[in-house]
Amino acid sequence: MTCMEKISVIMPCYNAEAHLERGLKSVLGQSHSDIELIAVDDGSTDSTAAMLKAVKDRRVRVITQKNRGVCAARNRGLEEATGALIAFLDSDDTWDRDCLEKLFGGLERDTDAVLSYCGWQNVGLEGGKGRPYVPPDYEREDKDLQMLTSCPWPIHAALTKKSAIEAAGGFDERYRNAEDYGLWLRVAQGRITLVPEVLAFYHFHDGVQATKNRARAAREHWLVQREFLEARPEVAERLGRALVRKLTDGGLLKKGYVCYWDRDLESAREIFRIVMKTGYGAFSDWKYMLPSILPLNVHRLMMKTFEKREKGL
C-alpha cells in the first residue's frame, strides 16, 4: 500500500433526508487524502435524491436504483467502487475525522491483514448505555469462538480490502439485519487487525432502523451462524458440537430471555418457538418457552400469574 491508497466509502440511502447532511459531512471531512463516496439512493420517496444531487464535490458519485434494500444498495456500491479499500457508512451514522486514516494505518502496519476494525460508541441511548467501547483483539487462537459469539463490530467500524469482500461474496441480500455479520464471519477467515480507538458512532433515533425488530434480528443472526458453520465444517469440528450449539441455539435462547424480561413478549415468543424446534434447552428453559405455543393473551395471563407467585403475592 501507499500513503495515497484510495478508499471507496459506500453509503446506502433510503428516505434519509433527516440525517443525510450529517453523514455526508462525516465522510467528506475525513483526514484521509484519497476517498470517493458512492451514495446509493435506494428508491427514496423524500428529498434524499435531490440532496445528493445538490452536493458539489468531485469525490461524490450518486447511484440511483429502485428500492431493493440495504444489501442490494451496498452490493451496487461495491460494483461501482474504484478503490482497493472499502468502508461502509450508513447515512445516519458518523465517524471521527481521523477514522479512515487510522484504520488505513492499521492495514499499513499489518500488511497481511485484510481488514482493520476499531471501537465505537452508541449515541442517543438513555440511561448511560452509550459508553465508548473498544473491542478486543480477535486475531488470536480462539478467533472463531469470539467471532461466533456476537457480531464483532458495526458495519462502519471497519476498513476492508475490496478483494477480500469480493472473495467473501459481498452481502447476502436475503437478510435485512445480520447481513454485515455474515460478511464479517467470512472475511475474518483472513487476518484482521485492531485499531484500539473509538472512531465510529452509531446514532439511535426515532426513524426506521433495522435493529428495532428484535425477533427478526435474533433469527437472522442465528441463521447466519448456522450457514457459516455449514459452509466451514472444519470450524464446527474444531469447536465441537456442544460449543456450537451453545453459541447458536443457546445464543438465540439468551436473546429470547432478554426480550421476555424486557416485557417484549411477542418477540420472546417468536424466538422461543424457533429454539424449541431445535430441541435445545434445559427443563427450566422449557418452562418459559412452552407457553409460547399458546394464544398470546393466555401467555400474558400466565406470565402475570407467575410473576405474582415469584413475588409471594
N, C-alpha and C positions, 0 to 999 in steps of 0.2 A: 504494500500500500504506500501511497504518497500522502503528503500533507494536504493535497488538493483532491482527494478521493471524493467523488460525487455521492451524495446521499439523496435518494428519492423518498420523499415523505408522501405517504398515501393517506388522504383524508376523505372517507365516505361521508356524504352529506345528505340527510333527508329531513326536510322541514326544520332546518337548523337555524333559522333567522335569529332566534333569541340569543344564541351563544356563538354564532359563527365568527363575528368580528374578533372576539377574544381568542378563538382558536387560530385564526389566520395570523393575528399579531404574534402569537406564541411561536409559530413556525418561521415567519419572515423576520423575526427578531433574533433568531439563533446566531450564536457567535461563529459556528462552523461556516467556513467561507464558500463552500460549494454545495448548494442544495437546489433541488427542484421540488415544487409542491404540485402534486397531482390531486386535484379536488374532483371527486366523482359525485356529481349531482344525481342521486338515485331516484329520479322521478318526483322531486319535491313539488308540492302544491302551494307553497307560500312564496316568500320573496328570496329564497335561497339562491335560485339560479341568477336572478338579477344582481344580487350582492356579489356573487362570484365573478360575473362578467364585468362588474364595475372595478374590480381590482386591477390596478395598473402597475404590474410588476412582472418583468420578463421571466421571473423564476416560476410563475404560476401557470399551470395548464389546467383548463377546465374540461372535463369529460361529462357529457350528458347521456343518460340512459333511462329507459323505462324502469319503474320500481321493481327491483329484483332482490332486495335485501342486502344487508351489510356485507355478507361474504362475497356475493357476486360483485359488489362495488369494489371491494378490496382486490379481488382477483382481476378485475378490469384494470385497476390501477397498476397491478403488477405487470400486466401485459404492456402497458404504456411506459413503464419506468425505464429510464436510461442509465440510472446509477447502478454501481456494483453493490451498493449497500441500501437497505430498505428500513425505513421506520414508519410506524403507523401512529396516527393521532386522530382520534375521533373529534368531531367539530366542537364538542362541548368540554373538552379536556385541554390541559396546558402542560408546558414544560418549563423548567428553569432555563434561563437564557443560554447556559453553557451545557445543556443536556446532551445534544448531539455531539458536540466537540469532545466531551468527556467520555461518552460511550465509544466514539471513534478512537479515542486514546486507548481505551481498554483493548480494542482489537489490534491496535498498533503494537501494544506491549506483548500481547499473546497472539502471535501470528497464526497459530494453529486453530484458534477459536473461530467458530462460525457465527457466534452470537455473543454480544455483551449485554448485560442487564444491570439495572440499578434499583435503588429504593424509591418509594413513592409515598404519597400522602393522600388520604381521602378528605376532601373538603366539603363542608356543608352538612356533616352529620352532627346530631345533637348528643349531649351527654359525654363529651370528651372522647368520642370514638374515632376521631380523625387524627390520631397521633402519627407522626412520621414513622415510617418503617423501612428498615434496611434488611433485605432477606439474607440468608446465609450463603456461603459459598457452596454451591451444589456440585461443583466439579470435584467429586471425591468418590470413595469406594461405594457408598450407598446412594449414588445419584438416582438410580431407578426408583428406589424406595421413596426418596424425597419428592421426586417429580410426580409419582403416582399418588402421593398423599393429598396434594391440592395443587391448583393452578399456581405456578411459582411466581409469576409476575403479571401485571395487567398488560394489555395489548400495547400500550405506549411507553412501557418501561424497558424497551429492548431495541437494539440495533442489530440487524441480521444481514449476513451476506445473501444477496439475491440468489446465488447459485444453490444455497442450502434450502431456501424456501421452495425453489423450483424442484429440487430433488425430493422434497417432502410432499410435493403435490399441491401446494397452496392451501387455500381454505376449503373445507368441506361444506358445500353450500346447502347441505341438508340441515345444518344446525344454525340456531339463532343465538345461543348462549355460550356453548363450550367450544366454538369454532377456533378460538385462539388457543385454548388449552390443547386441543388436538394437534394443532400445528407445532406448539412448543414441545410436546412429547416427541414428535417425530424429528424436529430439528435438533433437539438436545441429545440425540444419539451421537451427534458430533460433539466436539469440545465447546464448552461455554465458559465465559469469564465474567466475574462480578466487578462492578464499579460501586464501591460501598458508600454511595451518597444518595440523598433523596433529591431526585431531579425531575420526577414526573408527578402530576397532580390530577386526581380523578375528582370531578365536580359532581356532587349529588344535587338534583334539582327536581322540580315538580313535573317536568316533561316526561316523555316516554323514554325509559331506559330499560335495557334488556334484563338487568339484574333484578327487576321488580317482580318478575314471575318466578317465584321461588321453586315451585314444583317442577316447572319445565327446566329451570337451570340445574336443579339437582339430577333430574333424569338424564339430561344431555351430558352432564359431567360423567355420570356413571356409564353411559353408553360409549363415550369417547374412551374411557379407561378400558372397557371390555374389548373394544375394537382394536385398540393399540396392542393389548396383550395377545389377542388372537393373531395379529399380524407379526408379533415378535414373541413367538413361543419360547425362545431362549431366555427372555426376560422373565416370563412367568415361571419357567422351570427353575431359574436361579433364585427367585424369591420364595418359591414353594406355594402349594395350593392354599394352605391355611392363611398365610400372609396375604396372598392375592385376594382371597375372599374378604378378609378384614379390611383391606384397602378399598375394595369396590363395593360389595354388598354392605359391609359394615359401615363404610363411609356414607353410603346412601341412608342407612338407618339413622345415623347420627343427625343427618340433615332433617330427617322426619321428626326426630325428637325436638330439635331446635324449633321447628315450626309448631309442634304440639305445645311446647311450653310458652311459646310466644302467642298462644291462642289463635294461631292461623290454622284452624282445624281442617279446612278444605285442602290446603297444601299438604298437611301432615297425612291426611287420609290417602291422597293420591300417591305419595311416596311410600307409605306403609304397604299399600296394595302391591306395589312393584316388588318390595322386599319380600313379602310373603310368597310371591311366585317363585322366588329363588330358593325358598326354604331356609333362609338364614335367620339366626336369632335364637336366643335362649328362651326358656319358658317365660321368664319375666318380661321379655320383649314382646312376645306374642300376646301377653295380657293387654298391652297397649295397642297392638296392631289389629287384633281380630275384630274389634268393634268397627273397623273401617269398612267392613262389608255390609254394615247395617245402614239404614237411611240416616242422612246427616242429622236430622232433628233428634232421632233416637240416640245417636252418638253424643250429641251435645248434652242431652239429659244425663246420660251415663257419666260423662266427664264431670258434670257439676256434682253428681251424687258421690263420685269417687273422691273429689276434692274435699267435700264436706266430711267424709269419713277420715281422710288423711288429717284434717284439722281437728278431728274429735268432736264435730258438731252434731 
